[in-house]
């Protein structure tokens, strides 16, 4: 029996994407095998961290990615990257964090208000305060300039540089922010946790000049869920390692094990070798299957959308005609066995095939139709 079933938990069909609450992704067998192999032997962990980081940087194959630090998730990566910008490789300062009580300590991180998510707290773990700028539409370059001072440890940016498809509003493009920050002697950290696909993002933010770019290892790369990677300039990446486990540092509670390091390295190897165009075609086909299945369903409107290059379906239900609203339909899908999880956007449901397996799109379409047809028709 599967361990989840032994605990009374139903199987889940994930049509919601790379969501941490659903386990992020499903690891390929090669990643699992690498973790099992790593678990069977001892290793000098700092040496493994450095060797794996150099190998990951070489796989990405961009002059802008000089080195990589493996961390225990993207949130940990933001904290460790900030610590690197605050304390560098100075042992006394590393051990002092989160108390920034030395002369000239940089105790501020600049962030656009529109980029403050639930994960922005991680910038503050090593000690700095957030300096939020701008409004709902983001912050202008002038607002960035006014916020940067001798107390600024880093300027941050929240992924999403796809033209016309930025998920978080910004009043200035990343390249502009980088140029300004560097002119003021300040590094830039990019939170790109969920920004794969497209595959080009694995090097794009660094090539736009960002000093440290943080990705989740357990989302688009399909590595261990409790893994992540910080990519960037060699000196700052080394500072990330010094501020991380296994040393006595702010990152010690965020320890990444030998199993996750080897699993993530294998995931990166597979990711850079994937046929990403074939992935996109497969996702588009699964989305089209759901769209065609729901065509003609009374009170249901389905449209094809594209988010981060993944074809998806937006399903809007008219309760007056369909006899059920979108929230109730989504809850019924989730309550079934297997439990089907769709995303939500206001009153609409979102079908996202990114993390799905073969045959699951058909199951989603069949369950949607069955639930819609089971609603009593009122006169």
PANU-49829 format. One record per residue (C-alpha): residue number from 0; residue in three letters; x, y, z. Coordinates in steps of 0.25 Angstrom, whole numbers, plus 2048, in hexadecimal, padded with zeros to 3 digits. Example, Ala and Ser with C-alpha at 12.3 -4.5 7.8 and 13.67 -1.06 7.14 Angstrom:
REM PANU-49829
<site seq="0" type="ALA" u="831" v="7EE" w="81F"/>
<site seq="1" type="SER" u="837" v="7FC" w="81D"/>
END
This chain:
REM PANU-49829
<site seq="0" type="UNK" u="800" v="800" w="800"/>
<site seq="1" type="UNK" u="805" v="80E" w="7FD"/>
<site seq="2" type="UNK" u="809" v="816" w="809"/>
<site seq="3" type="UNK" u="7FF" v="821" w="807"/>
<site seq="4" type="UNK" u="7F4" v="817" w="805"/>
<site seq="5" type="UNK" u="7F8" v="810" w="812"/>
<site seq="6" type="UNK" u="7F5" v="81E" w="819"/>
<site seq="7" type="UNK" u="7E8" v="81F" w="812"/>
<site seq="8" type="UNK" u="7EC" v="829" w="808"/>
<site seq="9" type="UNK" u="7E6" v="828" w="7FA"/>
<site seq="10" type="UNK" u="7EE" v="829" w="7ED"/>
<site seq="11" type="UNK" u="7EE" v="837" w="7E7"/>
<site seq="12" type="UNK" u="7EE" v="83B" w="7D9"/>
<site seq="13" type="UNK" u="7F6" v="848" w="7D9"/>
<site seq="14" type="UNK" u="7EF" v="852" w="7CE"/>
<site seq="15" type="UNK" u="7F4" v="85E" w="7D6"/>
<site seq="16" type="UNK" u="803" v="85F" w="7D3"/>
<site seq="17" type="UNK" u="80F" v="85F" w="7DC"/>
<site seq="18" type="UNK" u="808" v="861" w="7E9"/>
<site seq="19" type="UNK" u="810" v="85F" w="7F6"/>
<site seq="20" type="UNK" u="803" v="85B" w="7FD"/>
<site seq="21" type="UNK" u="802" v="84F" w="7F3"/>
<site seq="22" type="UNK" u="810" v="84B" w="7F4"/>
<site seq="23" type="UNK" u="816" v="854" w="7E9"/>
<site seq="24" type="UNK" u="819" v="849" w="7DE"/>
<site seq="25" type="UNK" u="81B" v="83A" w="7DC"/>
<site seq="26" type="UNK" u="82A" v="837" w="7DB"/>
<site seq="27" type="UNK" u="82F" v="82E" w="7CF"/>
<site seq="28" type="UNK" u="835" v="821" w="7D2"/>
<site seq="29" type="UNK" u="843" v="825" w="7CF"/>
<site seq="30" type="UNK" u="842" v="830" w="7DA"/>
<site seq="31" type="UNK" u="83C" v="826" w="7E4"/>
<site seq="32" type="UNK" u="847" v="81C" w="7E1"/>
<site seq="33" type="UNK" u="852" v="827" w="7E3"/>
<site seq="34" type="UNK" u="84C" v="82A" w="7F1"/>
<site seq="35" type="UNK" u="84C" v="81C" w="7F5"/>
<site seq="36" type="UNK" u="85A" v="81A" w="7F0"/>
<site seq="37" type="UNK" u="85F" v="827" w="7F8"/>
<site seq="38" type="UNK" u="858" v="821" w="804"/>
<site seq="39" type="UNK" u="860" v="815" w="805"/>
<site seq="40" type="UNK" u="86E" v="81C" w="807"/>
<site seq="41" type="UNK" u="875" v="826" w="80F"/>
<site seq="42" type="UNK" u="87A" v="833" w="808"/>
<site seq="43" type="UNK" u="882" v="83F" w="80C"/>
<site seq="44" type="UNK" u="875" v="848" w="80B"/>
<site seq="45" type="UNK" u="87C" v="856" w="808"/>
<site seq="46" type="UNK" u="885" v="84F" w="7FD"/>
<site seq="47" type="UNK" u="878" v="849" w="7F7"/>
<site seq="48" type="UNK" u="871" v="857" w="7F8"/>
<site seq="49" type="UNK" u="87C" v="85D" w="7F0"/>
<site seq="50" type="UNK" u="87E" v="852" w="7E6"/>
<site seq="51" type="UNK" u="86F" v="852" w="7E3"/>
<site seq="52" type="UNK" u="86E" v="861" w="7E2"/>
<site seq="53" type="UNK" u="879" v="861" w="7D8"/>
<site seq="54" type="UNK" u="873" v="856" w="7D0"/>
<site seq="55" type="UNK" u="865" v="85D" w="7D0"/>
<site seq="56" type="UNK" u="86B" v="86A" w="7CB"/>
<site seq="57" type="UNK" u="873" v="862" w="7C0"/>
<site seq="58" type="UNK" u="866" v="85C" w="7BC"/>
<site seq="59" type="UNK" u="85E" v="869" w="7BB"/>
<site seq="60" type="UNK" u="86A" v="86D" w="7B2"/>
<site seq="61" type="UNK" u="869" v="87C" w="7B3"/>
<site seq="62" type="UNK" u="874" v="886" w="7B6"/>
<site seq="63" type="UNK" u="86B" v="88D" w="7C0"/>
<site seq="64" type="UNK" u="869" v="881" w="7C8"/>
<site seq="65" type="UNK" u="877" v="880" w="7CF"/>
<site seq="66" type="UNK" u="873" v="876" w="7DA"/>
<site seq="67" type="UNK" u="867" v="870" w="7E1"/>
<site seq="68" type="UNK" u="863" v="86D" w="7EF"/>
<site seq="69" type="UNK" u="859" v="862" w="7F3"/>
<site seq="70" type="UNK" u="84F" v="866" w="7FE"/>
<site seq="71" type="UNK" u="843" v="85F" w="804"/>
<site seq="72" type="UNK" u="838" v="867" w="7FC"/>
<site seq="73" type="UNK" u="837" v="874" w="7F5"/>
<site seq="74" type="UNK" u="832" v="87B" w="802"/>
<site seq="75" type="UNK" u="83F" v="876" w="809"/>
<site seq="76" type="UNK" u="846" v="87B" w="7FD"/>
<site seq="77" type="UNK" u="841" v="889" w="7FF"/>
<site seq="78" type="UNK" u="845" v="88A" w="80D"/>
<site seq="79" type="UNK" u="853" v="884" w="80A"/>
<site seq="80" type="UNK" u="855" v="88E" w="7FE"/>
<site seq="81" type="UNK" u="851" v="899" w="807"/>
<site seq="82" type="UNK" u="85B" v="895" w="812"/>
<site seq="83" type="UNK" u="866" v="894" w="807"/>
<site seq="84" type="UNK" u="863" v="8A3" w="803"/>
<site seq="85" type="UNK" u="863" v="8A7" w="812"/>
<site seq="86" type="UNK" u="86E" v="89F" w="818"/>
<site seq="87" type="UNK" u="876" v="89A" w="80C"/>
<site seq="88" type="UNK" u="881" v="890" w="811"/>
<site seq="89" type="UNK" u="885" v="897" w="81E"/>
<site seq="90" type="UNK" u="884" v="88C" w="829"/>
<site seq="91" type="UNK" u="881" v="896" w="834"/>
<site seq="92" type="UNK" u="875" v="89C" w="82C"/>
<site seq="93" type="UNK" u="870" v="88F" w="828"/>
<site seq="94" type="UNK" u="86F" v="88A" w="836"/>
<site seq="95" type="UNK" u="869" v="898" w="83B"/>
<site seq="96" type="UNK" u="85D" v="897" w="831"/>
<site seq="97" type="UNK" u="851" v="89B" w="833"/>
<site seq="98" type="UNK" u="857" v="8A6" w="83B"/>
<site seq="99" type="UNK" u="85D" v="8B0" w="832"/>
<site seq="100" type="UNK" u="865" v="8B8" w="83D"/>
<site seq="101" type="UNK" u="872" v="8BA" w="836"/>
<site seq="102" type="UNK" u="877" v="8C8" w="831"/>
<site seq="103" type="UNK" u="871" v="8CA" w="823"/>
<site seq="104" type="UNK" u="868" v="8BE" w="823"/>
<site seq="105" type="UNK" u="85F" v="8BE" w="817"/>
<site seq="106" type="UNK" u="851" v="8BC" w="81D"/>
<site seq="107" type="UNK" u="847" v="8BF" w="812"/>
<site seq="108" type="UNK" u="842" v="8B7" w="806"/>
<site seq="109" type="UNK" u="83A" v="8BF" w="7FB"/>
<site seq="110" type="UNK" u="82E" v="8B8" w="7F5"/>
<site seq="111" type="UNK" u="822" v="8BD" w="7ED"/>
<site seq="112" type="UNK" u="815" v="8BC" w="7F4"/>
<site seq="113" type="UNK" u="80F" v="8B4" w="7E9"/>
<site seq="114" type="UNK" u="81A" v="8AA" w="7EB"/>
<site seq="115" type="UNK" u="817" v="8A8" w="7FA"/>
<site seq="116" type="UNK" u="811" v="89A" w="7FB"/>
<site seq="117" type="UNK" u="811" v="890" w="807"/>
<site seq="118" type="UNK" u="81F" v="88D" w="803"/>
<site seq="119" type="UNK" u="825" v="89B" w="805"/>
<site seq="120" type="UNK" u="826" v="898" w="814"/>
<site seq="121" type="UNK" u="832" v="88F" w="811"/>
<site seq="122" type="UNK" u="83A" v="89B" w="80D"/>
<site seq="123" type="UNK" u="839" v="8A0" w="81B"/>
<site seq="124" type="UNK" u="83E" v="893" w="822"/>
<site seq="125" type="UNK" u="84C" v="897" w="822"/>
<site seq="126" type="UNK" u="849" v="8A5" w="828"/>
<site seq="127" type="UNK" u="846" v="8AF" w="81E"/>
<site seq="128" type="UNK" u="839" v="8B7" w="81D"/>
<site seq="129" type="UNK" u="831" v="8B8" w="810"/>
<site seq="130" type="UNK" u="830" v="8C6" w="80A"/>
<site seq="131" type="UNK" u="823" v="8C5" w="801"/>
<site seq="132" type="UNK" u="822" v="8CE" w="7F6"/>
<site seq="133" type="UNK" u="817" v="8D1" w="7EB"/>
<site seq="134" type="UNK" u="809" v="8CD" w="7EA"/>
<site seq="135" type="UNK" u="800" v="8C2" w="7E4"/>
<site seq="136" type="UNK" u="806" v="8C5" w="7D6"/>
<site seq="137" type="UNK" u="814" v="8C4" w="7DC"/>
<site seq="138" type="UNK" u="81F" v="8CE" w="7DE"/>
<site seq="139" type="UNK" u="826" v="8D7" w="7D4"/>
<site seq="140" type="UNK" u="835" v="8D8" w="7D2"/>
<site seq="141" type="UNK" u="835" v="8E5" w="7D9"/>
<site seq="142" type="UNK" u="82E" v="8DF" w="7E5"/>
<site seq="143" type="UNK" u="839" v="8D4" w="7E5"/>
<site seq="144" type="UNK" u="844" v="8DF" w="7E5"/>
<site seq="145" type="UNK" u="83E" v="8E6" w="7F0"/>
<site seq="146" type="UNK" u="83D" v="8DA" w="7F9"/>
<site seq="147" type="UNK" u="84B" v="8D5" w="7F7"/>
<site seq="148" type="UNK" u="855" v="8DA" w="802"/>
<site seq="149" type="UNK" u="862" v="8D7" w="809"/>
<site seq="150" type="UNK" u="859" v="8CD" w="812"/>
<site seq="151" type="UNK" u="854" v="8C5" w="806"/>
<site seq="152" type="UNK" u="858" v="8B7" w="806"/>
<site seq="153" type="UNK" u="851" v="8B3" w="7F9"/>
<site seq="154" type="UNK" u="846" v="8B6" w="7EF"/>
<site seq="155" type="UNK" u="83C" v="8AB" w="7EC"/>
<site seq="156" type="UNK" u="834" v="8A8" w="7E0"/>
<site seq="157" type="UNK" u="829" v="89D" w="7DF"/>
<site seq="158" type="UNK" u="82B" v="895" w="7D2"/>
<site seq="159" type="UNK" u="822" v="896" w="7C6"/>
<site seq="160" type="UNK" u="829" v="89D" w="7BB"/>
<site seq="161" type="UNK" u="821" v="897" w="7AF"/>
<site seq="162" type="UNK" u="81C" v="8A2" w="7A6"/>
<site seq="163" type="UNK" u="80D" v="8A4" w="7A8"/>
<site seq="164" type="UNK" u="80D" v="899" w="7B3"/>
<site seq="165" type="UNK" u="813" v="89F" w="7BF"/>
<site seq="166" type="UNK" u="80C" v="899" w="7CB"/>
<site seq="167" type="UNK" u="810" v="8A4" w="7D5"/>
<site seq="168" type="UNK" u="80E" v="8B3" w="7D1"/>
<site seq="169" type="UNK" u="81B" v="8BB" w="7D0"/>
<site seq="170" type="UNK" u="81E" v="8C9" w="7CD"/>
<site seq="171" type="UNK" u="82C" v="8C6" w="7C8"/>
<site seq="172" type="UNK" u="832" v="8BA" w="7C0"/>
<site seq="173" type="UNK" u="83C" v="8B2" w="7C7"/>
<site seq="174" type="UNK" u="847" v="8B6" w="7BE"/>
<site seq="175" type="UNK" u="844" v="8C5" w="7C2"/>
<site seq="176" type="UNK" u="844" v="8C1" w="7D1"/>
<site seq="177" type="UNK" u="851" v="8BA" w="7D0"/>
<site seq="178" type="UNK" u="858" v="8C5" w="7C9"/>
<site seq="179" type="UNK" u="853" v="8CF" w="7D3"/>
<site seq="180" type="UNK" u="857" v="8C6" w="7DF"/>
<site seq="181" type="UNK" u="864" v="8C3" w="7DA"/>
<site seq="182" type="UNK" u="867" v="8D1" w="7D7"/>
<site seq="183" type="UNK" u="864" v="8D3" w="7E6"/>
<site seq="184" type="UNK" u="86D" v="8C7" w="7EA"/>
<site seq="185" type="UNK" u="861" v="8BE" w="7EE"/>
<site seq="186" type="UNK" u="85E" v="8B0" w="7EA"/>
<site seq="187" type="UNK" u="851" v="8AB" w="7E4"/>
<site seq="188" type="UNK" u="84A" v="89E" w="7E9"/>
<site seq="189" type="UNK" u="83F" v="898" w="7E0"/>
<site seq="190" type="UNK" u="835" v="88F" w="7E6"/>
<site seq="191" type="UNK" u="832" v="886" w="7DA"/>
<site seq="192" type="UNK" u="82D" v="87A" w="7E2"/>
<site seq="193" type="UNK" u="822" v="876" w="7D9"/>
<site seq="194" type="UNK" u="827" v="87C" w="7CC"/>
<site seq="195" type="UNK" u="82A" v="86F" w="7C4"/>
<site seq="196" type="UNK" u="825" v="86E" w="7B9"/>
<site seq="197" type="UNK" u="829" v="874" w="7B0"/>
<site seq="198" type="UNK" u="837" v="86D" w="7B1"/>
<site seq="199" type="UNK" u="83E" v="879" w="7AD"/>
<site seq="200" type="UNK" u="83B" v="87F" w="7BA"/>
<site seq="201" type="UNK" u="846" v="876" w="7C0"/>
<site seq="202" type="UNK" u="850" v="880" w="7BB"/>
<site seq="203" type="UNK" u="848" v="88C" w="7B6"/>
<site seq="204" type="UNK" u="847" v="894" w="7C4"/>
<site seq="205" type="UNK" u="856" v="892" w="7C6"/>
<site seq="206" type="UNK" u="859" v="897" w="7B8"/>
<site seq="207" type="UNK" u="851" v="8A3" w="7BA"/>
<site seq="208" type="UNK" u="85B" v="8A6" w="7C5"/>
<site seq="209" type="UNK" u="854" v="8A1" w="7D2"/>
<site seq="210" type="UNK" u="85F" v="89D" w="7DC"/>
<site seq="211" type="UNK" u="858" v="892" w="7E3"/>
<site seq="212" type="UNK" u="84C" v="88A" w="7DD"/>
<site seq="213" type="UNK" u="844" v="880" w="7E5"/>
<site seq="214" type="UNK" u="83C" v="875" w="7E0"/>
<site seq="215" type="UNK" u="834" v="86A" w="7E6"/>
<site seq="216" type="UNK" u="83A" v="85C" w="7E3"/>
<site seq="217" type="UNK" u="82C" v="855" w="7E6"/>
<site seq="218" type="UNK" u="824" v="85C" w="7DC"/>
<site seq="219" type="UNK" u="827" v="85D" w="7CD"/>
<site seq="220" type="UNK" u="834" v="856" w="7CE"/>
<site seq="221" type="UNK" u="82D" v="84A" w="7D5"/>
<site seq="222" type="UNK" u="838" v="848" w="7DF"/>
<site seq="223" type="UNK" u="836" v="846" w="7EE"/>
<site seq="224" type="UNK" u="82B" v="84E" w="7F4"/>
<site seq="225" type="UNK" u="834" v="853" w="7FF"/>
<site seq="226" type="UNK" u="83F" v="858" w="7F6"/>
<site seq="227" type="UNK" u="842" v="865" w="7EF"/>
<site seq="228" type="UNK" u="84E" v="86C" w="7E8"/>
<site seq="229" type="UNK" u="854" v="879" w="7E8"/>
<site seq="230" type="UNK" u="85B" v="87D" w="7DB"/>
<site seq="231" type="UNK" u="865" v="889" w="7D9"/>
<site seq="232" type="UNK" u="872" v="890" w="7DC"/>
<site seq="233" type="UNK" u="87C" v="887" w="7E2"/>
<site seq="234" type="UNK" u="880" v="88F" w="7EE"/>
<site seq="235" type="UNK" u="871" v="891" w="7F2"/>
<site seq="236" type="UNK" u="86E" v="882" w="7EF"/>
<site seq="237" type="UNK" u="87A" v="87F" w="7F8"/>
<site seq="238" type="UNK" u="874" v="888" w="803"/>
<site seq="239" type="UNK" u="867" v="881" w="802"/>
<site seq="240" type="UNK" u="86E" v="874" w="805"/>
<site seq="241" type="UNK" u="875" v="87A" w="811"/>
<site seq="242" type="UNK" u="868" v="87F" w="816"/>
<site seq="243" type="UNK" u="861" v="872" w="814"/>
<site seq="244" type="UNK" u="862" v="864" w="81B"/>
<site seq="245" type="UNK" u="86A" v="85C" w="81F"/>
<site seq="246" type="UNK" u="871" v="868" w="825"/>
<site seq="247" type="UNK" u="86D" v="870" w="832"/>
<site seq="248" type="UNK" u="865" v="87A" w="82A"/>
<site seq="249" type="UNK" u="857" v="880" w="828"/>
<site seq="250" type="UNK" u="855" v="875" w="81E"/>
<site seq="251" type="UNK" u="858" v="869" w="827"/>
<site seq="252" type="UNK" u="849" v="866" w="82A"/>
<site seq="253" type="UNK" u="847" v="866" w="81B"/>
<site seq="254" type="UNK" u="851" v="85A" w="819"/>
<site seq="255" type="UNK" u="851" v="854" w="80B"/>
<site seq="256" type="UNK" u="855" v="845" w="80C"/>
<site seq="257" type="UNK" u="85E" v="83D" w="803"/>
<site seq="258" type="UNK" u="852" v="836" w="7FD"/>
<site seq="259" type="UNK" u="84B" v="843" w="7F8"/>
<site seq="260" type="UNK" u="858" v="849" w="7F3"/>
<site seq="261" type="UNK" u="85A" v="83C" w="7EA"/>
<site seq="262" type="UNK" u="84C" v="83C" w="7E6"/>
<site seq="263" type="UNK" u="84C" v="84A" w="7E2"/>
<site seq="264" type="UNK" u="858" v="849" w="7DA"/>
<site seq="265" type="UNK" u="852" v="83D" w="7D2"/>
<site seq="266" type="UNK" u="845" v="845" w="7D1"/>
<site seq="267" type="UNK" u="84D" v="851" w="7CA"/>
<site seq="268" type="UNK" u="854" v="847" w="7C1"/>
<site seq="269" type="UNK" u="847" v="842" w="7BC"/>
<site seq="270" type="UNK" u="841" v="850" w="7BB"/>
<site seq="271" type="UNK" u="84B" v="855" w="7B2"/>
<site seq="272" type="UNK" u="84A" v="849" w="7A9"/>
<site seq="273" type="UNK" u="83B" v="849" w="7A8"/>
<site seq="274" type="UNK" u="833" v="84B" w="79B"/>
<site seq="275" type="UNK" u="82C" v="857" w="7A1"/>
<site seq="276" type="UNK" u="825" v="859" w="794"/>
<site seq="277" type="UNK" u="81F" v="84B" w="795"/>
<site seq="278" type="UNK" u="81A" v="84E" w="7A3"/>
<site seq="279" type="UNK" u="813" v="85B" w="79E"/>
<site seq="280" type="UNK" u="80C" v="853" w="793"/>
<site seq="281" type="UNK" u="808" v="848" w="79D"/>
<site seq="282" type="UNK" u="802" v="852" w="7A7"/>
<site seq="283" type="UNK" u="7FB" v="859" w="79B"/>
<site seq="284" type="UNK" u="7F5" v="84C" w="797"/>
<site seq="285" type="UNK" u="7F0" v="849" w="7A5"/>
<site seq="286" type="UNK" u="7EA" v="857" w="7A6"/>
<site seq="287" type="UNK" u="7E3" v="856" w="799"/>
<site seq="288" type="UNK" u="7DD" v="848" w="79D"/>
<site seq="289" type="UNK" u="7D6" v="84F" w="7A9"/>
<site seq="290" type="UNK" u="7D1" v="85B" w="7A1"/>
<site seq="291" type="UNK" u="7CB" v="852" w="796"/>
<site seq="292" type="UNK" u="7C5" v="849" w="7A1"/>
<site seq="293" type="UNK" u="7BE" v="855" w="7A7"/>
<site seq="294" type="UNK" u="7B9" v="85B" w="79A"/>
<site seq="295" type="UNK" u="7AA" v="85C" w="79A"/>
<site seq="296" type="UNK" u="7A9" v="85A" w="7A9"/>
<site seq="297" type="UNK" u="79D" v="863" w="7AD"/>
<site seq="298" type="UNK" u="7A2" v="86F" w="7B5"/>
<site seq="299" type="UNK" u="7B1" v="86C" w="7B4"/>
<site seq="300" type="UNK" u="7BA" v="875" w="7AC"/>
<site seq="301" type="UNK" u="7C8" v="870" w="7AA"/>
<site seq="302" type="UNK" u="7D4" v="878" w="7A4"/>
<site seq="303" type="UNK" u="7E2" v="874" w="7A1"/>
<site seq="304" type="UNK" u="7ED" v="87D" w="7A8"/>
<site seq="305" type="UNK" u="7FC" v="87C" w="7A9"/>
<site seq="306" type="UNK" u="803" v="87F" w="7B6"/>
<site seq="307" type="UNK" u="812" v="87D" w="7B6"/>
<site seq="308" type="UNK" u="812" v="877" w="7A9"/>
<site seq="309" type="UNK" u="808" v="86C" w="7AE"/>
<site seq="310" type="UNK" u="7FB" v="86A" w="7A6"/>
<site seq="311" type="UNK" u="7F0" v="86A" w="7B1"/>
<site seq="312" type="UNK" u="7E1" v="86B" w="7B1"/>
<site seq="313" type="UNK" u="7D8" v="875" w="7B8"/>
<site seq="314" type="UNK" u="7CB" v="86F" w="7BC"/>
<site seq="315" type="UNK" u="7C0" v="879" w="7C0"/>
<site seq="316" type="UNK" u="7B3" v="873" w="7C5"/>
<site seq="317" type="UNK" u="7A5" v="87B" w="7C4"/>
<site seq="318" type="UNK" u="79E" v="876" w="7D1"/>
<site seq="319" type="UNK" u="790" v="87B" w="7CB"/>
<site seq="320" type="UNK" u="792" v="872" w="7BF"/>
<site seq="321" type="UNK" u="79B" v="866" w="7C4"/>
<site seq="322" type="UNK" u="794" v="865" w="7D1"/>
<site seq="323" type="UNK" u="7A1" v="865" w="7D9"/>
<site seq="324" type="UNK" u="7AC" v="870" w="7DB"/>
<site seq="325" type="UNK" u="7BB" v="86E" w="7D8"/>
<site seq="326" type="UNK" u="7BF" v="86E" w="7E7"/>
<site seq="327" type="UNK" u="7B5" v="862" w="7EA"/>
<site seq="328" type="UNK" u="7BA" v="85B" w="7DD"/>
<site seq="329" type="UNK" u="7C8" v="85C" w="7E1"/>
<site seq="330" type="UNK" u="7C5" v="857" w="7EF"/>
<site seq="331" type="UNK" u="7BE" v="84B" w="7EA"/>
<site seq="332" type="UNK" u="7CA" v="848" w="7E1"/>
<site seq="333" type="UNK" u="7D3" v="849" w="7ED"/>
<site seq="334" type="UNK" u="7CA" v="840" w="7F5"/>
<site seq="335" type="UNK" u="7CA" v="834" w="7EC"/>
<site seq="336" type="UNK" u="7D3" v="828" w="7EB"/>
<site seq="337" type="UNK" u="7DC" v="82B" w="7E4"/>
<site seq="338" type="UNK" u="7DC" v="839" w="7E9"/>
<site seq="339" type="UNK" u="7DD" v="843" w="7DD"/>
<site seq="340" type="UNK" u="7E3" v="851" w="7E1"/>
<site seq="341" type="UNK" u="7E1" v="85C" w="7D7"/>
<site seq="342" type="UNK" u="7E6" v="86A" w="7D9"/>
<site seq="343" type="UNK" u="7DD" v="876" w="7DC"/>
<site seq="344" type="UNK" u="7DD" v="884" w="7D6"/>
<site seq="345" type="UNK" u="7D1" v="88C" w="7DC"/>
<site seq="346" type="UNK" u="7C4" v="884" w="7D8"/>
<site seq="347" type="UNK" u="7CC" v="87C" w="7CD"/>
<site seq="348" type="UNK" u="7D3" v="86F" w="7CE"/>
<site seq="349" type="UNK" u="7E0" v="86D" w="7C8"/>
<site seq="350" type="UNK" u="7E5" v="860" w="7C1"/>
<site seq="351" type="UNK" u="7F4" v="860" w="7C2"/>
<site seq="352" type="UNK" u="7FA" v="853" w="7BB"/>
<site seq="353" type="UNK" u="809" v="857" w="7BF"/>
<site seq="354" type="UNK" u="80A" v="84C" w="7CA"/>
<site seq="355" type="UNK" u="800" v="842" w="7C4"/>
<site seq="356" type="UNK" u="803" v="833" w="7C0"/>
<site seq="357" type="UNK" u="7FE" v="82B" w="7B4"/>
<site seq="358" type="UNK" u="7EF" v="828" w="7B4"/>
<site seq="359" type="UNK" u="7EC" v="832" w="7BF"/>
<site seq="360" type="UNK" u="7E6" v="83D" w="7B6"/>
<site seq="361" type="UNK" u="7DC" v="833" w="7B1"/>
<site seq="362" type="UNK" u="7D8" v="830" w="7C0"/>
<site seq="363" type="UNK" u="7D7" v="83F" w="7C3"/>
<site seq="364" type="UNK" u="7CE" v="841" w="7B6"/>
<site seq="365" type="UNK" u="7C5" v="835" w="7BA"/>
<site seq="366" type="UNK" u="7C3" v="839" w="7C8"/>
<site seq="367" type="UNK" u="7C0" v="847" w="7C4"/>
<site seq="368" type="UNK" u="7B5" v="843" w="7BB"/>
<site seq="369" type="UNK" u="7B0" v="839" w="7C5"/>
<site seq="370" type="UNK" u="7AE" v="843" w="7D0"/>
<site seq="371" type="UNK" u="7A8" v="84D" w="7C6"/>
<site seq="372" type="UNK" u="79E" v="843" w="7C1"/>
<site seq="373" type="UNK" u="79A" v="83F" w="7CF"/>
<site seq="374" type="UNK" u="795" v="84C" w="7D2"/>
<site seq="375" type="UNK" u="786" v="84C" w="7D2"/>
<site seq="376" type="UNK" u="780" v="854" w="7C7"/>
<site seq="377" type="UNK" u="776" v="85F" w="7CC"/>
<site seq="378" type="UNK" u="76A" v="864" w="7C4"/>
END
